[in-house]
């Protein structure tokens, strides 16, 4: 069916676009609703009423009586304030010109200078400082010309020059308006900067938390799945020849998967309940025997050598040390032809040193890893102010060295 023949349900559509014209009308109405109608109307009423009182108190012949032209010129400056948010500079220029025309026509002062002050303030706050300063300078210069030179050629008849003391009052008023506007602009800029900094800090914290969770999940799953991968291969190879060994491999798979599920559940529980205490303690070096048993189930013999006086480790350092050793052993299981690994833990003054060695050589086979293990170890160490060194030895083996401070790095 032709789209032009489709019913419109009584709604007018824009030709060629299929967009209803009422949508655009509604957008224009919403934009118009952003005009500062209430405050502008209040200023108009205040200026008109205040000028009426000023006219009633003025001595006859000092200023012109308000007529139709005078009332029109009186309403124009505050009416132009409707544009002060969307178009601050045109509103400022129009208000300045209309105010000078009103004063040049010789009509009473009253609160007629209020719209000028509001227009200057709006322009400065909107960032149009140069235009505001120029407009204020032009207004004061024009007022000086009107009050001390052109008054003889303008109504009312018999007018005299304004005393310089009153001119100084106008200059002080203009300066005060500019100073107050600049102060508000600076305060708003500081508030906006502080808000942006808080938002950036919140984003950084969210990124750090997301990175921490990703690192935890990587370390948990990489180690456990490596053990499962090795044992599954053993089980498949021995399934028909040695059922007892195959049963042992399946048992190791069950234990490793249970351990992985428990740690993943702990990470997810902490993620679901931010701010609450962890439901289970984070792993540390006290669980190193369990880690060695898991590696042994994958055919890797782990020897742990401790030197120095064991000291209580900060939770972050304890967790990082455990995860670094875990990741290093995972890499041995995945990538090394060696079936032995040596873990050396040295408690030194103010520092914990780790060294994980395997005899190699590298198998060169694809073990299905993500390639983020060493990067994750470096991130953990760097987060605490420590260092990681990893590389191949001349004899074909591989060594990972970590140095972690016992005092966590202070965050700026």
Buried (B, 14 or more C-beta within 10 A) or exposed (E): EEEEEEEEEEEEBEEEEEEBEEEEEEEEEEEEEEBBEEBBBEBBEBBBEBBBEBBEEBEEEEBBEBEEEBBEBBBBBBBBBBBBBBBBBBBBBBBBBBBBBBBBBBBBBBBBBBBBBBBBBBBBBBEBBEBBBBBBEBBBEBBBEBBBEEBEEBEBEEBEEBEEEEBEEBBEBBEEBBEBBBEEBEEEEEEEEEEEEEEEEEEEEEEEEEEBBEBBBBBBBBBBBBBBBBBBEBBEEBBEEEEEBBEBBBEBBEBBBEBBEEBBEBBEEBBEEEEEEEEEEBBBBEBBEEBBEBBEBBBBEBEBEEEEEEEEBBEBBBBBBBBBBBBBBBBBBBBBBBEEBBBBBBBEEEBBBBBBBBBBBBEEEEBEBEEBBBEBBBBBBEBBBBEBEBEEEEEBBBBBBBBBBBEBEEEE
